Amino acid sequence: MINELLKDAEKRMKKAVEVLKGEFAGLRTGRASTVLVEDIKVDYYGSMMTIKQVAQISVPEANQIVIQPWDVSVIPNIEKAIRNSDLGAQPQRDGNVIRIILPPLTEERRRELVKKAGKFAEQARIAIRNVRHEIMKELDKLKKEGGYSEDDIKRAKDELQKITDRFIKEVDNLLEKKEEEILTI
C-alpha cells in the first residue's frame, strides 16, 4: 500500500511538470513556434475550437507563423482570436492564409514573460506540494488504522519528501532555462 501511494505521488508530480512544460512551450521567446497559436480558441460555426483543429500551422521563417485554414470562411474569426490573445503580434491576411510576423521582443515584454514563467512555475510547485500533502494524510491514515509500523510510515514520509524535492528541483531548473531563453536577445 505504501509503495502504491509513493508511485501515485510520483506519477501525479510528473504530470504537474508535464503541464508546466506545456505552459512554457506556449511562452514566446523571440522565435516563432506553432505552439504559440495552436491552442488559441476560434469560433467555428458556433462552437469553440483551437486553431490547430481548423487550420494547418507552419513556421517558414524564424520570426513568422503561417496559418492556412481548411475553410477560408473562418479566416476573419482566426484573425479576431489572434488579436484578442496575448500573443503581442498582429495577424495579416495574405490571400487564403494568415501570416503573423513576430516583432523582436522589447525588454519590457521580456520581463513580463519572465514573470509569467515564474507564475507558471509557482503553480507547478503548488501542485507538487498539494500532492505531497494528500499522500502525507493517506500515510497518517494508514498509521492510525494499524498494520504499518511507525518506522515504515517515517521511511515512507522521508521517501515522499525526496520525491517532492526532486520534482521541485526539476521545476526550478526548467524555470531557469526558460528565463535564460526569454532574456537571450
N, C-alpha and C positions, 0 to 999 in steps of 0.2 A: 504493500500500500504506500509506504513512504517513497519507494523508488518511482511509482506511478505519479505521485504528486510532484516529485522533482522533475521528472520528464515532462509533465504537463506545464510546469513553470517555465522550463527551458523553451518549450515549443511556443508558448504564448509570448515570452520575451523576444524570441527570434522574430515573431510576427510583428511586434512593435518596431523592431529595427527595420524590417522589410517595408513597413508603411513609411517610416522616415526616409528610406532610400527613394521611395516613390515621390514623396513630397520634395525632396532635394532635386530630383530629376526635373521637376516642373519649375524650378527656380532658374531664371535667366542668368547666364554667366558671361554674356558677350558673344557667345557662339550660338548660331541657330540650331534648333533641335526640334524634331516633330513633337516631342513630349510637351513643349511649351503650349501647343494649341490643341492637341488631340482630345483632351478631356473637357474642352470648353463646350458648354451646352448650347444647342441651337434649336429654335422652334421649327420643327419639320412636320407640317400638316397637323398642327395641334398637339403634337407630343414632343417632349424634350429629348433630344438625342445628342450624343457627343459628335464633334466634327469628324472623328475617325470613323464613325458609323455612316456618315453621309458623303464622305469625300476621300480622295486619295491625297495624302500629305507627303511632300518631299522637301529636301534641302539641297537645292542645286549649288548654292554658294554658302560660305561660312556665315554670312550675315543675312541670308534670305530664306524664307519659307514660302513654298508654293502649295496652294490648296486647290485641288481640282475636283469640284463636286460631281457626283454621278448624275444629279438632276440640277440643271442650270437654274431652275426656278428658286432654288434655295440660296443662291448667291447673296441676295440682299440680307437674308437672315443671318448668314455666316458673318458678313461684314459687320452687322449690328452687334452680334455676340462678341466678336473680337474687340470692337470699340469699347464695349461695356466691361470687358475683362480688365485685369490689372497688368496686362502684358507690357504696356508702355510703348506700343507701336501702332501705327495706323495701317489698315488693310487698303490695298489699291487693286481695283478691278482691272484686269487685262484680258478682255475678251471673255472666255469661259473659265478663266482661272482667277484666283485671288493671290496677289503677291504681298508679302509682308517683309519690308526691309527693316531690319533691326538696327536702330541707330546705336552708336557706341554709348556705353553706359557712362553717365556722369558720376562724379564722386559721390554726390548726394544719393543717387539711385543705388549705387553700390552699397552705401551704408544702410539704406533701407532694406536691401536684400539680405545683408548680413544679419540685421535684426530679425527679419522674418525667418531666416535659417535657424537663429537662436531659439525662436519661439517653437519651431517645429521640433528641435532637439529637446527642448524642455518638456514638450508634450510626450515625446517618446520616453524620457526619463520618468515622468509621472506614471505613464502606463506600466513601465517595468516595475516601479516601486509598488504600484497597486497590485500587481500580480504577486509580488513578494509578500505583501500584507495579507492577501487572501490565503496564500499557501501557509503562512505562519499560523493563521486562525485554524486552518484544517489540521495542522500538526498539533496545535494545542488541544483541539477536539479529540484527536487520537490519543493524546496523553491522558486526558480525563476519562475516556472510555476504557482505558487499560489495554493490555495486550502488547504495549511497547514500553520499554524501559525509558527512564529519564535520559540515560546516556544515548539511546537510539534517537530520541527526539532532538537532543542537543546536537548530535552529529548531523542530523538532517537539516537543522536550522543553520548550522555552520556551512554546510554544503550549499544551501539555498542562498546564503549571503555571498558565497564565492561566485555562484552563477549570476546573481544580481550585479555584483561588481564587474564581472566580465562584460555583461551587456551594456552597463553604464559606460564603461571604458570604450566600448565599440561605438556608442553614440557620440561620445566626446571626440573620438578620432575622426568619425565621419563629418562632424561639425567643423573640426579644424581644417580638414581637406576642402570642404565646401567653401568656407570663409576665404581660404587661400585662392581657390579657383575664382571666386567672385571678385576679389580685390586685385587679381592679376590683370594688368591692362594689356 
